[in-house]
Structures are given as structure tokens and as C-alpha cells.
Amino acid sequence: MNDMTADGRKCFVCGPTNDIGLKLIFRLDDDSVCRSEFTPDALHCGWDGVTHGGIIFSVLDDVMANWIHLNGMRGFTAKCDIRYKGSLPTGIKVKLEGHCVKQRGRLIVMLGKMIRTDTNETVAETEASFMQEAKS
């Protein structure tokens, strides 16, 4: 289970107490890359047999946000651009990666990537700006 503050336990993507959530577990490798795995099922489709783009976006947003969380910070997505490179059939496992490109003041720029485990093809890539919450 994720080590998560009480206010994130219902997160759709990673919250362990969200009954309809994905319950992804994120880990930080060498303090530089946040990783997880995900296998979409038939409930996650847009077209029959194809994973909905919003689900793909959501898990990529979360792998980047969890890099921030696992590095002891709190923040929120300010802007996110996504590039879909191919469709993802349901039932196909993917690897998720998120890492920081730069930090300046409260701004954190992140990259996210989703890679099929069966073909090693990139499904989608994101670049996002996060704003770190101001310390009180």
C-alpha cells in the first residue's frame, strides 16, 4: 500500500481506499524515476478493446505527481501536454515512468512515459508543470 497522507487515500489512480479506483502503487528508483505498472481491463475502454485516453492521461499525471509526493513535497498539476503515439488495447500491461526535468522556485517540470511491456512501444508521453504548494 502507498504511504499516503489521509487526504490522498481516495485518489482515483493510487488511493488504496477508493472502491472504484485503479490502486496503482508507485515507487521511487534511485530518487530519480517514479515507476509503476498498470494493466487496463474492459472497464477502462473507450472503443471496445481500446483503453480510454482519459485513463492513460490520468495514470501519467499520477506517475509524475507521485515523484513529487515520494520526494516529500506537495503540489498540483498546473499544465500538462500529452502526446499519444499509439492505442493501448485493454489487457496489455504497461510500465509508467515519471521524472523531474527541472525545479525553479515552486515550479517543477516533469516528464511522464507509458510503455507497453509486450512490444516496448511508447503509448504516450507527457510534459507537465506542477506548482509546489507554498510552505505555511
C-alpha positions as CSV (number, residue, x, y, z in Angstrom):
1,M,0.0,0.0,0.0
2,N,1.2,3.5,-0.7
3,D,2.5,5.6,2.2
4,M,0.0,8.3,1.7
5,T,-1.5,11.1,3.8
6,A,-5.1,10.8,4.7
7,D,-6.2,13.3,2.0
8,G,-4.9,11.2,-0.8
9,R,-6.2,7.8,0.2
10,K,-9.3,8.2,-2.1
11,C,-7.3,9.2,-5.2
12,F,-8.8,7.5,-8.3
13,V,-5.4,6.4,-9.6
14,C,-3.5,5.5,-6.4
15,G,-5.8,5.7,-3.5
16,P,-6.0,2.4,-1.6
17,T,-9.4,3.2,-0.2
18,N,-11.2,4.2,-3.4
19,D,-13.5,1.3,-4.2
20,I,-13.6,2.0,-8.0
21,G,-10.0,3.3,-8.2
22,L,-7.0,1.8,-10.0
23,K,-5.0,1.3,-6.8
24,L,-1.6,1.8,-8.6
25,I,1.4,1.5,-6.4
26,F,4.3,3.9,-7.1
27,R,7.9,3.6,-6.1
28,L,10.9,5.8,-6.5
29,D,14.0,4.3,-8.0
30,D,17.3,5.9,-7.0
31,D,15.4,9.1,-6.1
32,S,15.2,10.0,-9.8
33,V,12.4,8.0,-11.5
34,C,9.0,7.2,-10.2
35,R,7.7,3.9,-11.6
36,S,4.5,1.8,-11.6
37,E,2.7,-0.8,-13.7
38,F,-0.8,-0.9,-15.0
39,T,-3.0,-3.3,-16.9
40,P,-6.2,-1.8,-18.1
41,D,-9.2,-4.0,-18.2
42,A,-12.5,-3.9,-20.1
43,L,-14.0,-1.3,-17.7
44,H,-11.2,1.2,-18.8
45,C,-12.1,1.2,-22.5
46,G,-13.3,4.0,-24.8
47,W,-13.8,2.0,-28.0
48,D,-14.3,-1.7,-27.4
49,G,-11.0,-3.3,-26.6
50,V,-9.1,0.1,-26.5
51,T,-8.1,1.9,-23.3
52,H,-9.7,5.3,-22.9
53,G,-7.3,8.2,-23.4
54,G,-8.5,9.8,-20.2
55,I,-7.4,6.8,-18.3
56,I,-4.0,7.0,-20.0
57,F,-3.7,10.7,-19.1
58,S,-4.7,10.1,-15.5
59,V,-2.1,7.4,-14.8
60,L,0.6,9.5,-16.5
61,D,-0.4,12.6,-14.4
62,D,-0.2,10.4,-11.3
63,V,3.2,8.9,-12.0
64,M,4.6,12.5,-12.3
65,A,2.7,13.7,-9.2
66,N,3.9,10.7,-7.2
67,W,7.5,11.6,-8.0
68,I,6.8,14.9,-6.2
69,H,4.9,13.2,-3.3
70,L,7.6,10.5,-2.8
71,N,10.3,13.2,-2.7
72,G,8.4,14.8,0.3
73,M,6.7,17.6,-1.5
74,R,3.1,18.6,-2.2
75,G,2.0,20.1,-5.4
76,F,-0.7,20.2,-8.1
77,T,-0.7,19.9,-11.9
78,A,-0.7,23.4,-13.4
79,K,-0.4,22.4,-17.1
80,C,0.1,19.1,-18.9
81,D,0.6,18.3,-22.5
82,I,0.2,14.7,-23.7
83,R,1.2,13.1,-27.0
84,Y,-0.5,9.8,-27.8
85,K,1.7,7.7,-30.0
86,G,-0.5,4.6,-30.3
87,S,-3.6,3.0,-28.9
88,L,-3.4,0.7,-25.9
89,P,-5.5,-2.5,-26.1
90,T,-7.2,-3.4,-22.9
91,G,-5.4,-6.3,-21.1
92,I,-1.9,-5.2,-22.1
93,K,0.4,-4.3,-19.2
94,V,2.3,-1.1,-19.4
95,K,5.2,0.4,-17.5
96,L,4.9,4.0,-16.2
97,E,7.8,6.3,-15.7
98,G,7.9,9.9,-14.3
99,H,11.0,12.0,-13.7
100,C,11.8,15.6,-13.0
101,V,13.4,17.8,-15.7
102,K,13.9,20.9,-13.6
103,Q,12.8,22.7,-10.5
104,R,12.8,26.5,-10.1
105,G,11.2,28.1,-7.1
106,R,7.8,26.5,-6.7
107,L,7.7,25.2,-10.4
108,I,8.5,21.6,-11.0
109,V,8.7,20.4,-14.7
110,M,8.1,16.7,-15.1
111,L,8.1,14.1,-17.9
112,G,6.0,11.0,-18.0
113,K,6.0,8.0,-20.2
114,M,3.8,4.9,-20.8
115,I,5.5,1.9,-22.4
116,R,3.9,-1.4,-23.5
117,T,5.6,-4.4,-21.9
118,D,4.7,-6.7,-24.8
119,T,6.3,-4.6,-27.6
120,N,8.3,-2.0,-25.7
121,E,6.5,0.7,-27.7
122,T,5.7,4.0,-26.2
123,V,1.9,4.6,-25.9
124,A,2.0,8.2,-24.7
125,E,4.4,10.8,-23.3
126,T,3.6,13.8,-21.2
127,E,5.3,17.0,-20.1
128,A,3.8,18.8,-17.2
129,S,4.3,21.8,-15.0
130,F,3.5,21.3,-11.3
131,M,3.3,24.0,-8.7
132,Q,4.6,23.1,-5.3
133,E,2.3,24.1,-2.5
134,A,3.6,27.2,-0.6
135,K,5.0,26.3,2.8
136,S,3.0,27.9,5.6
